[in-house]
Structure formats: structure tokens, C-alpha cells
Amino acid sequence: MTAQQWIDRNLPNLNGKVAIVTGANSGLGYETSRFLAQKGAQVIMTCRNAAKGEAAKQAILATLPQAQLTMQALDLASLASVRQFAADFCATHDRLDILCNNAGVMALPYQTTVDGFEMQFGTNHLGHFALTGLLLQPLLRASQPRVVNVSSGAHNMGQINFADLQGQKSYTRWGAYGQSKLANLLFTYELQRRFAQTVIGPISLAAHPGYSATHLFDVGSVDQSTFILQMVALGNRYIAQTPAMGALPTLYAAAMPQAKGGDYYGPSGLMEMRGYPKKVASNAASHDVAVAKRLWDVSIELTGVDYGLLR
């Protein structure tokens, strides 16, 4: 099946599968949750704002009344919240088949998480690193579990600045976003290497949505000039694809038998901005094994989450 032919209805039956989708109240996370539930998965929709999350759940149930949906609050900018969510999940579920690390923030003015991390690095990378590690045991109890990290074409402008990971010495909103998205890919590939060397079954993959009209742009527009706001509005109207289309690479990575550990999926169109999903390439920096291992160790130190046998 070519990339141009693949759409959501080509997803396999997911009855009996348990999935977690972070940032599920809107955009890519909402569509990912909807499509997984449509195919029979039991989906835990996580959202920072419980009221918005519940509204999103009800919106899906309005069209899919048989959907197996649970909404649970999760703030990836708080390690305490991540730990509480993981503890609650492990107490109520024996396994986890699909973990979609989708939530994120983009191009924010400088601010920090409750734990003192730069907000984009702390939310987009460290929050998901901690979440994945805390859910490792239920993942390992599933038959063929998958971890899917949502990155971005913006990883190409990122670099991991170990001397200033938190942007305290020098900060640009897009530089910090690029660093966090590069970190997503370094984490994906390092996790896959450790899975391959240690256990049989789990795989780690990544995806990116291309240019999709989501609320990320609304948040990233805070404190921007009128010109930038106008450009964002025009881009969303004439260039961006819908969140439903943007979610397809994540869905492909999460469920298709053809997807393999270490794969990266994105849109098939011009400059990977829009189109149906295909396997794509990430830059050389994302494949730097030494940087990935160092980032792994630093992430354990910062979050306090030890991956046990994968450490």
C-alpha cells in the first residue's frame, strides 16, 4: 500500500488494545484518540485542563457512542502530576499497548515548569521521558507495545545545548522548540536501541504532522507581532492541513504492522508539509548516538525516573 493510498480506515482492528494519548483535548491528540477509539481501542485521553478534556471526550462520544474513552488529567509540566497519573494507571491497568506522546507547547516566551525546567524542553521532552519510564512495566506486559513520540520538522533547527539546556544563559523561543523536538527524536532512537538490546516485543517510533492547523499556533502566538499573527492566520488557512490529516503519521506508527522500531513517519507531500503518511528521514544530529546516550543520562538525573533494566 503506497503512502498516497493510506487513510485512517486502513487501521487494523484494535479491539482489546489499551492506548494513552497525551494532549488529547484538541488538534492531533483529539484526532488520534478518535481514530484509535473508532477502531476499538480503549483510549485514555490525557489533558492538562480536565474540563477541556471532558468536553473533548463527550464530543467523540457524540459521534462514536460505543467508544471506550477515559479522560484523566495530566500536566506534563509537573513531574508530580506525571507520577500521579502513572501511579493511577498502573493501579487500574495491567498492560499498555500504545503510548502516544503527543502533547506539546511551541515557541513560547521564556517560562519554566513547576520543577524549574524551561517550559518547552520540560514539557515536550522531560515530561514524556518521565511518563514513558514510569509506564515501562505495563508496556512490557503487553504483547507488542509501541511508544510513539511526536516530533516536528523543526528538529532540523535544534541542537542539544548541554551547557544551557534550560535556556538560562541564552533563549530564543524557536531555538528552544527545535531543541525539544530534536530531543524527542534522540529519545525515540535511544529507547529503540535499548529495547532491541534488552527485551523482545516493544518498539519505539516517531512521527510528525507536517504543517497542521492546531492550537499550538495559538499558544505560540502569545507576545508575537501583528505581522507574525497575520502570517500564521494565512498559513493556517491556505497551507496547513487539517488535524485529522496531521494525525495520520502518528496513527500509522501506532498501529500498522508495517511500522518498525526506529521508524519516523511524516506527510508525503512537498517538504513533508502535508499529505498522506510515509516513512521519512530525520537529520544527522538526531542519529548521534553519543548525544542520545548523554541526553538519556541527563534526563534520568533531571526527572529522577530510572528505566531499570533499560538504564
C-alpha positions as CSV (number, residue, x, y, z in Angstrom):
1,M,0.0,0.0,0.0
2,T,1.5,3.3,-1.0
3,A,1.6,6.3,1.2
4,Q,-0.9,8.1,-1.1
5,Q,-3.5,5.4,-0.5
6,W,-3.3,5.1,3.3
7,I,-6.0,6.7,5.3
8,D,-7.4,6.2,8.8
9,R,-9.9,3.5,7.8
10,N,-6.9,1.3,6.8
11,L,-6.0,1.0,10.5
12,P,-6.3,-2.6,11.8
13,N,-8.9,-3.7,14.3
14,L,-7.7,-2.5,17.8
15,N,-10.2,-4.3,20.0
16,G,-8.6,-5.2,23.3
17,K,-5.8,-2.7,22.9
18,V,-5.2,-0.1,25.6
19,A,-3.8,3.3,24.5
20,I,-2.8,6.5,26.1
21,V,-2.8,9.8,24.1
22,T,-1.3,12.9,25.7
23,G,-2.7,16.3,24.8
24,A,-5.9,14.7,23.7
25,N,-8.3,17.6,24.2
26,S,-7.7,19.2,20.7
27,G,-5.8,19.0,17.5
28,L,-3.7,16.0,16.8
29,G,-4.3,14.3,20.1
30,Y,-8.0,14.6,19.7
31,E,-8.0,13.1,16.3
32,T,-5.6,10.4,17.3
33,S,-7.9,9.5,20.2
34,R,-10.9,9.5,18.0
35,F,-9.4,7.3,15.3
36,L,-8.0,4.8,17.8
37,A,-11.3,4.6,19.6
38,Q,-13.1,4.1,16.3
39,K,-11.1,1.0,15.7
40,G,-12.0,-0.4,19.1
41,A,-9.1,0.6,21.3
42,Q,-9.7,1.6,24.9
43,V,-8.2,5.1,24.9
44,I,-7.1,7.1,28.0
45,M,-7.3,10.7,26.9
46,T,-4.9,12.8,29.0
47,C,-5.2,16.6,29.2
48,R,-3.8,19.3,31.4
49,N,-7.2,21.0,31.7
50,A,-9.8,18.5,33.0
51,A,-12.8,20.5,31.8
52,K,-11.5,20.7,28.2
53,G,-10.6,17.1,28.3
54,E,-14.1,16.1,29.4
55,A,-15.6,18.2,26.6
56,A,-13.3,16.5,24.0
57,K,-14.3,13.1,25.3
58,Q,-18.0,14.0,25.1
59,A,-17.5,15.3,21.5
60,I,-16.1,12.0,20.4
61,L,-18.9,10.0,22.2
62,A,-21.5,12.2,20.4
63,T,-20.4,10.6,17.1
64,L,-19.0,7.3,18.5
65,P,-21.3,6.3,21.4
66,Q,-19.7,2.9,21.8
67,A,-16.2,4.4,22.1
68,Q,-14.2,3.2,25.2
69,L,-12.8,6.5,26.4
70,T,-11.5,7.6,29.8
71,M,-10.3,11.2,30.4
72,Q,-7.6,11.8,33.0
73,A,-5.8,15.0,34.0
74,L,-2.1,15.1,33.3
75,D,0.2,18.1,33.3
76,L,3.5,17.2,31.6
77,A,5.0,20.4,33.0
78,S,4.7,18.9,36.5
79,L,6.7,15.8,37.5
80,A,4.3,15.3,40.4
81,S,1.4,15.2,38.0
82,V,3.2,12.7,35.8
83,R,4.0,10.5,38.7
84,Q,0.4,10.6,40.0
85,F,-1.0,9.8,36.6
86,A,1.4,6.8,36.1
87,A,0.6,5.5,39.6
88,D,-3.1,5.7,38.9
89,F,-2.8,4.0,35.6
90,C,-0.6,1.2,36.9
91,A,-3.1,0.6,39.8
92,T,-6.0,0.1,37.3
93,H,-4.4,-1.4,34.2
94,D,-2.2,-4.4,33.9
95,R,-0.8,-3.5,30.5
96,L,-0.4,-0.7,28.0
97,D,-0.3,-1.4,24.3
98,I,0.1,2.1,22.7
99,L,1.6,5.2,24.2
100,C,1.3,8.3,22.0
101,N,3.5,11.0,23.4
102,N,1.7,13.8,21.5
103,A,1.3,16.8,23.8
104,G,3.5,19.8,23.5
105,V,4.0,23.5,23.5
106,M,5.6,25.6,20.8
107,A,7.5,28.9,20.6
108,L,6.6,30.3,24.0
109,P,8.2,33.3,25.6
110,Y,10.6,32.2,28.3
111,Q,9.0,30.5,31.2
112,T,9.6,27.5,33.4
113,T,7.7,24.4,34.6
114,V,6.8,23.9,38.2
115,D,10.0,21.9,38.6
116,G,12.1,24.8,37.2
117,F,12.8,23.4,33.7
118,E,12.5,25.6,30.6
119,M,8.9,25.1,29.6
120,Q,9.3,23.6,26.1
121,F,12.2,21.3,27.0
122,G,10.4,20.3,30.2
123,T,7.1,19.6,28.7
124,N,7.9,18.3,25.2
125,H,10.8,16.1,26.3
126,L,11.3,15.7,30.0
127,G,7.6,15.2,30.8
128,H,7.3,12.4,28.2
129,F,10.6,10.9,29.1
130,A,9.4,10.6,32.7
131,L,5.9,9.4,31.7
132,T,7.4,6.6,29.5
133,G,9.8,5.4,32.1
134,L,7.0,5.3,34.8
135,L,4.8,3.3,32.4
136,L,7.6,0.9,31.4
137,Q,6.2,-2.1,33.4
138,P,2.7,-2.1,31.9
139,L,4.3,-1.5,28.4
140,L,6.5,-4.6,28.9
141,R,3.4,-6.7,29.9
142,A,1.7,-6.0,26.5
143,S,2.4,-8.4,23.6
144,Q,3.6,-5.9,21.0
145,P,3.6,-2.5,22.7
146,R,4.5,0.7,20.9
147,V,5.8,4.1,22.1
148,V,5.2,6.9,19.5
149,N,6.8,10.3,20.1
150,V,5.5,13.2,18.1
151,S,8.4,15.4,16.8
152,S,8.4,18.1,14.2
153,G,10.3,19.3,11.1
154,A,11.6,21.9,13.5
155,H,14.0,19.4,14.8
156,N,16.2,20.5,11.9
157,M,16.9,23.8,13.6
158,G,17.5,22.4,17.0
159,Q,20.7,21.5,18.9
160,I,21.1,20.0,22.3
161,N,23.0,22.6,24.3
162,F,24.1,20.6,27.4
163,A,25.8,23.8,28.7
164,D,22.4,25.6,28.8
165,L,19.6,23.1,28.4
166,Q,17.2,25.3,30.3
167,G,17.9,28.4,28.3
168,Q,19.0,30.4,31.3
169,K,22.0,31.9,29.6
170,S,20.5,32.5,26.1
171,Y,17.0,31.9,25.0
172,T,15.1,32.1,21.7
173,R,11.6,30.6,21.5
174,W,12.2,28.8,18.2
175,G,15.6,27.6,19.3
176,A,14.1,26.1,22.4
177,Y,11.3,24.5,20.4
178,G,13.8,23.0,18.0
179,Q,15.9,21.6,20.8
180,S,12.8,19.9,22.4
181,K,11.8,18.4,19.1
182,L,15.3,17.1,18.4
183,A,15.3,15.6,21.9
184,N,12.1,13.8,21.0
185,L,13.9,12.0,18.2
186,L,17.1,11.3,20.1
187,F,14.9,9.8,22.8
188,T,12.9,7.7,20.3
189,Y,16.1,6.2,18.7
190,E,17.8,5.6,22.0
191,L,14.8,3.9,23.5
192,Q,14.6,1.7,20.4
193,R,18.2,0.7,20.8
194,R,17.7,-0.2,24.4
195,F,14.5,-2.1,23.6
196,A,16.3,-4.1,20.9
197,Q,19.3,-4.9,23.2
198,T,17.3,-5.8,26.3
199,V,13.7,-7.0,25.6
200,I,11.7,-8.6,22.8
201,G,8.4,-7.0,21.7
202,P,8.3,-3.3,22.5
203,I,9.2,-0.8,19.8
204,S,9.8,3.0,19.8
205,L,8.8,5.1,16.8
206,A,8.4,8.8,15.9
207,A,6.0,10.8,13.7
208,H,5.5,14.4,12.7
209,P,2.3,16.1,11.4
210,G,3.8,18.4,8.8
211,Y,2.0,21.8,8.8
212,S,-1.3,21.2,10.6
213,A,-3.7,23.9,11.8
214,T,-3.7,23.2,15.6
215,H,-3.9,25.2,18.8
216,L,-0.1,25.0,19.1
217,F,0.0,28.1,16.8
218,D,-2.5,29.9,19.1
219,V,-0.3,29.4,22.1
220,G,2.9,30.1,20.2
221,S,1.4,33.4,19.0
222,V,1.5,34.9,22.5
223,D,3.5,38.1,22.5
224,Q,4.1,38.0,18.7
225,S,3.9,40.9,16.4
226,T,0.8,41.7,14.3
227,F,2.7,40.7,11.2
228,I,3.5,37.2,12.6
229,L,-0.1,36.8,13.7
230,Q,-1.2,37.6,10.2
231,M,1.3,35.1,8.6
232,V,0.1,32.4,11.0
233,A,-3.5,33.0,10.1
234,L,-2.8,32.9,6.3
235,G,-0.7,29.8,6.7
236,N,-3.4,28.0,8.7
237,R,-6.0,29.0,6.1
238,Y,-4.1,28.3,2.8
239,I,-1.2,25.9,3.5
240,A,-1.9,23.9,6.6
241,Q,-3.7,20.6,6.5
242,T,-6.4,19.5,9.0
243,P,-5.5,18.0,12.4
244,A,-7.2,14.8,11.1
245,M,-4.6,14.6,8.3
246,G,-1.8,15.6,10.6
247,A,-2.6,12.8,12.9
248,L,-2.2,10.1,10.2
249,P,1.6,9.6,10.6
250,T,1.1,9.1,14.4
251,L,-1.7,6.6,13.7
252,Y,0.4,4.7,11.2
253,A,3.3,4.5,13.6
254,A,1.0,3.5,16.5
255,A,-0.9,0.6,14.8
256,M,0.3,-0.5,11.4
257,P,2.1,-3.9,11.2
258,Q,4.5,-2.5,8.6
259,A,5.8,0.1,11.0
260,K,9.1,-1.0,12.6
261,G,11.1,0.2,15.6
262,G,13.1,3.3,14.9
263,D,10.9,4.4,12.0
264,Y,9.9,8.0,11.6
265,Y,6.7,8.9,9.7
266,G,5.5,12.2,8.2
267,P,3.4,13.6,5.4
268,S,4.4,12.5,1.8
269,G,3.8,15.9,0.1
270,L,6.2,18.7,-0.8
271,M,8.7,19.4,2.0
272,E,6.7,17.0,4.2
273,M,4.2,19.8,5.0
274,R,1.0,17.9,4.0
275,G,-0.2,14.7,2.5
276,Y,-0.6,11.1,3.5
277,P,1.9,9.3,5.7
278,K,5.1,7.8,4.6
279,K,8.4,6.8,6.2
280,V,10.7,9.9,6.3
281,A,14.2,10.7,7.3
282,S,15.4,12.8,10.2
283,N,18.6,14.8,10.3
284,A,22.1,13.5,11.2
285,A,22.0,15.2,14.6
286,S,19.0,13.1,15.6
287,H,21.1,9.9,15.0
288,D,24.1,11.0,17.1
289,V,24.4,8.0,19.5
290,A,26.8,9.8,21.9
291,V,24.5,12.7,22.3
292,A,21.5,10.4,22.7
293,K,23.1,8.5,25.5
294,R,24.2,11.7,27.2
295,L,20.7,13.1,26.9
296,W,19.3,9.9,28.3
297,D,21.5,10.1,31.4
298,V,20.8,13.8,31.9
299,S,17.1,13.2,31.6
300,I,17.2,10.5,34.3
301,E,19.2,12.9,36.5
302,L,16.7,15.7,36.0
303,T,13.5,13.7,36.3
304,G,14.6,11.1,38.8
305,V,12.9,8.4,36.7
306,D,15.1,5.4,36.4
307,Y,14.4,3.0,33.5
308,G,15.5,-0.1,35.4
309,L,16.7,-2.8,33.1
310,L,16.8,-0.3,30.2
311,R,19.0,2.1,32.1
